[in-house]
């Protein structure tokens, strides 16, 4: 195969990939309109464990109605906020390691290691939160 023929083949493949990418963007945009028509709420709050702010963890919400979810890393004062709004409804709440964690955080006696194991998984956590339309400032107490 000559160089010019190889170059033509590469250009044709890139064009096909570009068209495919445009179609994916257009099709995914169609689904976004339905999601935006749902009532949405912004979520922030505080997580405490035995009355003290929980840190070095991530709080996770998974919708009990549709499986959608969101999460936010806990700050040194136990506070969190989600980047954007989420659909209203009831959510199962569980705690994991932060999105970005160090090996020391993973082995630390604080953070996730101090959280009772039942809160480590959606399937075992009994903690729930209700998100309503508008701003939601939640206080989540782990026991």
C-alpha positions in Angstrom: 0.0 0.0 0.0 1.4 3.4 -0.9 1.7 6.2 1.5 -1.0 8.3 -0.3 -3.4 5.4 -0.3 -2.8 4.8 3.4 -3.4 8.5 4.1 -6.7 8.4 2.2 -7.8 5.3 4.2 -6.9 7.1 7.5 -8.8 10.2 6.4 -11.9 8.1 5.5 -11.8 6.4 8.8 -11.5 9.7 10.7 -14.5 11.1 8.7 -16.6 8.0 9.7 -15.6 8.4 13.3 -16.5 12.1 13.2 -19.9 11.4 11.7 -20.5 8.7 14.4 -19.5 11.0 17.2 -21.9 13.7 15.9 -24.8 11.2 15.7 -24.1 10.0 19.3 -24.1 13.7 20.5 -27.4 14.4 18.7 -29.1 11.2 19.9 -27.9 11.7 23.5 -29.2 15.3 23.4 -32.7 14.0 22.6 -32.8 12.1 25.9 -31.6 15.1 27.9 -34.8 17.0 27.2 -36.8 14.5 29.1 -34.5 14.5 32.1 -34.6 18.2 32.3 -38.5 18.2 32.4 -38.4 16.2 35.7 -38.6 18.2 38.9 -35.0 18.7 40.1 -33.3 19.7 43.4 -29.9 20.8 44.4 -28.3 18.9 47.3 -25.9 20.0 50.0 -25.6 19.2 53.7 -23.6 17.7 56.4 -22.8 14.1 57.5 -22.0 13.4 61.1 -21.0 10.2 63.0 -22.0 10.1 66.6 -22.5 13.9 66.6 -19.1 14.6 65.0 -18.4 15.7 61.4 -17.5 12.8 59.2 -14.4 13.5 56.9 -12.2 11.6 54.4 -15.3 10.0 52.9 -17.8 10.4 50.1 -21.6 10.4 50.5 -23.5 8.7 47.7 -27.2 8.9 46.7 -28.9 6.2 44.6 -32.5 6.8 43.5 -35.0 4.3 44.8 -37.3 5.1 41.9 -34.9 4.9 38.9 -31.4 4.0 39.8 -29.9 7.4 39.0 -27.4 8.7 41.5 -25.0 11.4 42.7 -22.2 11.8 45.2 -20.0 14.3 46.9 -16.8 14.2 48.9 -17.0 15.3 52.5 -15.1 18.4 53.5 -13.2 18.8 56.8 -16.3 20.1 58.5 -18.5 17.2 57.3 -20.2 19.2 54.6 -20.9 18.2 51.0 -22.6 19.4 47.9 -23.5 17.8 44.6 -22.2 19.5 41.4 -25.6 19.9 39.8 -29.3 19.2 40.4 -30.7 15.7 40.7 -34.2 14.4 40.1 -36.6 14.7 43.1 -37.4 11.5 45.0 -36.2 9.2 47.7 -32.6 8.1 47.7 -30.7 5.3 49.4 -27.6 6.9 51.0 -24.3 5.1 51.6 -20.7 6.1 52.4 -17.5 5.2 50.5 -13.9 6.4 50.2 -13.5 9.9 48.6 -13.4 10.1 44.8 -9.6 10.7 45.0 -7.9 9.0 48.0 -4.5 8.1 49.1 -3.4 4.7 50.5 -3.0 6.4 53.9 -6.6 7.5 53.8 -7.8 4.0 52.8 -5.9 2.5 55.8 -6.6 5.3 58.3 -8.7 4.7 61.4 -10.6 7.8 60.6 -12.8 8.3 57.5 -14.4 5.1 56.1 -12.7 2.9 58.7 -14.7 4.7 61.4 -18.0 4.3 59.6 -20.2 1.3 60.7 -20.1 -1.3 57.9 -23.8 -1.2 57.2 -23.3 2.3 55.7 -20.6 1.1 53.2 -23.1 -0.3 50.7 -26.4 0.7 49.2 -27.7 -2.8 49.8 -27.1 -2.7 53.6 -27.5 1.0 54.5 -30.8 1.9 56.1 -30.1 5.6 55.6 -32.4 7.5 53.1 -32.8 11.0 52.0 -35.7 12.8 50.2 -34.8 15.4 47.6 -37.5 17.9 46.8 -37.7 20.6 44.1 -35.4 23.5 44.8 -32.6 23.7 47.3 -32.1 20.8 49.8 -29.8 21.3 52.8 -29.7 17.9 54.5 -28.2 16.7 57.8 -27.4 13.0 57.7 -26.6 11.4 61.1 -24.8 8.0 61.1 -25.2 6.0 64.3 
